[in-house]
Amino acid sequence: MKDPNADTFTQLKMALVRKGLVNMTQKRYFAMICKLLTEAAKKQFIHTAPILAPMRIDDDPRSYFNNGKYT
């Protein structure tokens, strides 16, 4: 990515959605990309690390577990 911008990240997000990845996996991908871009900015491979919008995750935890699902 020579010039990271919002359109690039939107395209990446849509590609992850098309692959069927769940929201938490998408968030982890973007966290890794953010860390890489921050490091690239420190080493002056890019001018500045872009500001990424926070990803909202709607995660509904299970209310209970039963042994029948694990046998």
N, CA and C atoms as a LAMMPS dump frame, in Angstrom:
ITEM: TIMESTEP
0
ITEM: NUMBER OF ATOMS
213
ITEM: BOX BOUNDS ff ff ff
-5.0000000000000000e+02 5.0000000000000000e+02
-5.0000000000000000e+02 5.0000000000000000e+02
-5.0000000000000000e+02 5.0000000000000000e+02
ITEM: ATOMS id mol type element x y z
1 1 1 N 0.845 -1.167 0
2 1 2 C 0 0 0
3 1 3 C 0.89 1.229 0
4 2 1 N 0.996 1.85 -1.095
5 2 2 C 1.851 3.025 -1.185
6 2 3 C 1.191 4.238 -0.541
7 3 1 N -0.094 4.4 -0.776
8 3 2 C -0.818 5.551 -0.239
9 3 3 C -2.116 5.071 0.399
10 4 1 N -2.06 4.633 1.666
11 4 2 C -3.278 4.132 2.314
12 4 3 C -4.291 5.259 2.527
13 5 1 N -5.548 4.975 2.176
14 5 2 C -6.6 5.969 2.376
15 5 3 C -7.9 5.251 2.759
16 6 1 N -8.925 6.016 3.016
17 6 2 C -10.19 5.45 3.481
18 6 3 C -10.807 4.504 2.455
19 7 1 N -10.683 4.82 1.168
20 7 2 C -11.254 3.953 0.127
21 7 3 C -10.595 2.58 0.115
22 8 1 N -9.287 2.558 0.322
23 8 2 C -8.564 1.289 0.364
24 8 3 C -9.086 0.413 1.499
25 9 1 N -9.29 1.016 2.666
26 9 2 C -9.765 0.253 3.813
27 9 3 C -11.22 -0.183 3.651
28 10 1 N -12.017 0.624 2.996
29 10 2 C -13.398 0.235 2.72
30 10 3 C -13.427 -0.967 1.776
31 11 1 N -12.572 -0.949 0.763
32 11 2 C -12.49 -2.081 -0.159
33 11 3 C -12.029 -3.343 0.566
34 12 1 N -11.062 -3.199 1.464
35 12 2 C -10.593 -4.353 2.237
36 12 3 C -11.706 -4.897 3.121
37 13 1 N -12.432 -4.01 3.782
38 13 2 C -13.546 -4.448 4.647
39 13 3 C -14.584 -5.216 3.84
40 14 1 N -14.932 -4.725 2.654
41 14 2 C -15.914 -5.41 1.813
42 14 3 C -15.39 -6.762 1.338
43 15 1 N -14.09 -6.852 1.059
44 15 2 C -13.508 -8.138 0.653
45 15 3 C -13.586 -9.145 1.795
46 16 1 N -13.369 -8.695 3.019
47 16 2 C -13.467 -9.596 4.176
48 16 3 C -14.904 -10.05 4.395
49 17 1 N -15.851 -9.147 4.167
50 17 2 C -17.272 -9.503 4.303
51 17 3 C -17.651 -10.531 3.249
52 18 1 N -17.192 -10.334 2.009
53 18 2 C -17.499 -11.286 0.933
54 18 3 C -16.92 -12.668 1.21
55 19 1 N -15.795 -12.708 1.914
56 19 2 C -15.195 -13.998 2.282
57 19 3 C -15.986 -14.691 3.389
58 20 1 N -16.874 -13.96 4.023
59 20 2 C -17.708 -14.546 5.074
60 20 3 C -17.054 -14.529 6.447
61 21 1 N -16.057 -13.68 6.647
62 21 2 C -15.396 -13.619 7.945
63 21 3 C -16.285 -12.895 8.949
64 22 1 N -16.296 -13.387 10.17
65 22 2 C -17.127 -12.78 11.216
66 22 3 C -16.525 -11.452 11.65
67 23 1 N -17.323 -10.648 12.338
68 23 2 C -16.908 -9.298 12.717
69 23 3 C -15.632 -9.278 13.557
70 24 1 N -15.504 -10.205 14.49
71 24 2 C -14.319 -10.208 15.353
72 24 3 C -13.057 -10.481 14.542
73 25 1 N -13.137 -11.364 13.568
74 25 2 C -11.984 -11.65 12.712
75 25 3 C -11.633 -10.429 11.882
76 26 1 N -12.64 -9.736 11.366
77 26 2 C -12.398 -8.504 10.612
78 26 3 C -11.693 -7.467 11.49
79 27 1 N -12.138 -7.349 12.733
80 27 2 C -11.539 -6.393 13.654
81 27 3 C -10.079 -6.746 13.91
82 28 1 N -9.783 -8.035 14.042
83 28 2 C -8.398 -8.459 14.265
84 28 3 C -7.522 -8.159 13.059
85 29 1 N -8.048 -8.334 11.86
86 29 2 C -7.302 -7.986 10.649
87 29 3 C -6.944 -6.499 10.664
88 30 1 N -7.926 -5.658 10.984
89 30 2 C -7.682 -4.223 10.976
90 30 3 C -6.74 -3.799 12.098
91 31 1 N -6.781 -4.483 13.242
92 31 2 C -5.85 -4.171 14.326
93 31 3 C -4.419 -4.467 13.881
94 32 1 N -4.236 -5.589 13.191
95 32 2 C -2.914 -5.951 12.693
96 32 3 C -2.435 -4.935 11.652
97 33 1 N -3.315 -4.533 10.752
98 33 2 C -2.961 -3.554 9.724
99 33 3 C -2.597 -2.22 10.368
100 34 1 N -3.329 -1.821 11.381
101 34 2 C -3.052 -0.56 12.065
102 34 3 C -1.66 -0.59 12.704
103 35 1 N -1.312 -1.719 13.327
104 35 2 C 0.012 -1.854 13.934
105 35 3 C 1.11 -1.802 12.872
106 36 1 N 0.881 -2.461 11.741
107 36 2 C 1.874 -2.439 10.67
108 36 3 C 2.069 -1.03 10.109
109 37 1 N 0.965 -0.304 9.928
110 37 2 C 1.06 1.057 9.406
111 37 3 C 1.743 1.999 10.391
112 38 1 N 1.493 1.812 11.672
113 38 2 C 2.15 2.622 12.694
114 38 3 C 3.655 2.382 12.668
115 39 1 N 4.051 1.126 12.56
116 39 2 C 5.473 0.792 12.49
117 39 3 C 6.103 1.329 11.204
118 40 1 N 5.367 1.248 10.094
119 40 2 C 5.871 1.777 8.827
120 40 3 C 6.081 3.289 8.914
121 41 1 N 5.209 3.982 9.626
122 41 2 C 5.365 5.432 9.795
123 41 3 C 6.582 5.742 10.667
124 42 1 N 6.807 4.927 11.71
125 42 2 C 7.973 5.126 12.562
126 42 3 C 9.267 4.969 11.772
127 43 1 N 9.285 4.004 10.863
128 43 2 C 10.483 3.734 10.069
129 43 3 C 10.526 4.577 8.791
130 44 1 N 9.557 5.467 8.646
131 44 2 C 9.461 6.425 7.54
132 44 3 C 9.302 5.763 6.172
133 45 1 N 8.64 4.603 6.134
134 45 2 C 8.268 3.997 4.857
135 45 3 C 7.057 4.719 4.271
136 46 1 N 6.208 5.244 5.158
137 46 2 C 5.083 6.093 4.765
138 46 3 C 5.159 7.365 5.6
139 47 1 N 4.526 8.436 5.142
140 47 2 C 4.626 9.716 5.843
141 47 3 C 3.926 9.674 7.198
142 48 1 N 2.676 9.259 7.196
143 48 2 C 1.916 9.166 8.44
144 48 3 C 1.029 7.935 8.385
145 49 1 N 0.73 7.408 9.545
146 49 2 C -0.219 6.298 9.624
147 49 3 C -1.622 6.887 9.576
148 50 1 N -2.483 6.373 8.697
149 50 2 C -3.839 6.922 8.612
150 50 3 C -4.646 6.599 9.869
151 51 1 N -5.585 7.46 10.149
152 51 2 C -6.482 7.229 11.283
153 51 3 C -7.6 6.316 10.804
154 52 1 N -7.718 5.169 11.445
155 52 2 C -8.766 4.215 11.082
156 52 3 C -9.967 4.414 11.994
157 53 1 N -11.133 4.396 11.417
158 53 2 C -12.358 4.506 12.21
159 53 3 C -12.52 3.244 13.051
160 54 1 N -12.979 3.384 14.285
161 54 2 C -13.173 2.192 15.11
162 54 3 C -14.268 1.3 14.531
163 55 1 N -14.056 -0.002 14.65
164 55 2 C -15.05 -0.957 14.157
165 55 3 C -15.98 -1.322 15.306
166 56 1 N -17.249 -1.277 15.046
167 56 2 C -18.243 -1.629 16.056
168 56 3 C -18.551 -3.111 15.943
169 57 1 N -18.51 -3.792 17.07
170 57 2 C -18.766 -5.228 17.11
171 57 3 C -20.018 -5.477 17.949
172 58 1 N -21.007 -6.099 17.344
173 58 2 C -22.188 -6.538 18.085
174 58 3 C -22.026 -8.023 18.345
175 59 1 N -21.643 -8.34 19.557
176 59 2 C -21.381 -9.725 19.909
177 59 3 C -22.348 -10.131 21.01
178 60 1 N -23.243 -11.031 20.698
179 60 2 C -24.212 -11.502 21.683
180 60 3 C -23.683 -12.79 22.317
181 61 1 N -23.29 -12.737 23.584
182 61 2 C -22.79 -13.951 24.236
183 61 3 C -23.913 -14.953 24.469
184 62 1 N -23.532 -16.216 24.534
185 62 2 C -24.529 -17.252 24.835
186 62 3 C -24.978 -17.126 26.28
187 63 1 N -26.212 -17.433 26.503
188 63 2 C -26.723 -17.335 27.874
189 63 3 C -26.33 -18.547 28.719
190 64 1 N -26.135 -19.707 28.083
191 64 2 C -25.753 -20.905 28.829
192 64 3 C -25.142 -21.915 27.88
193 65 1 N -24.477 -22.9 28.435
194 65 2 C -23.917 -24.008 27.68
195 65 3 C -24.576 -25.291 28.159
196 66 1 N -24.731 -26.236 27.259
197 66 2 C -25.199 -27.549 27.721
198 66 3 C -24.29 -28.613 27.116
199 67 1 N -24.207 -29.745 27.786
200 67 2 C -23.279 -30.801 27.372
201 67 3 C -23.665 -31.45 26.053
202 68 1 N -24.911 -31.39 25.648
203 68 2 C -25.356 -32.006 24.425
204 68 3 C -24.695 -31.42 23.19
205 69 1 N -24.317 -30.183 23.225
206 69 2 C -23.692 -29.53 22.062
207 69 3 C -22.244 -29.941 21.879
208 70 1 N -21.644 -30.543 22.88
209 70 2 C -20.216 -30.851 22.829
210 70 3 C -19.934 -32.349 22.784
211 71 1 N -20.956 -33.154 22.565
212 71 2 C -20.72 -34.606 22.496
213 71 3 C -20.908 -35.115 21.084
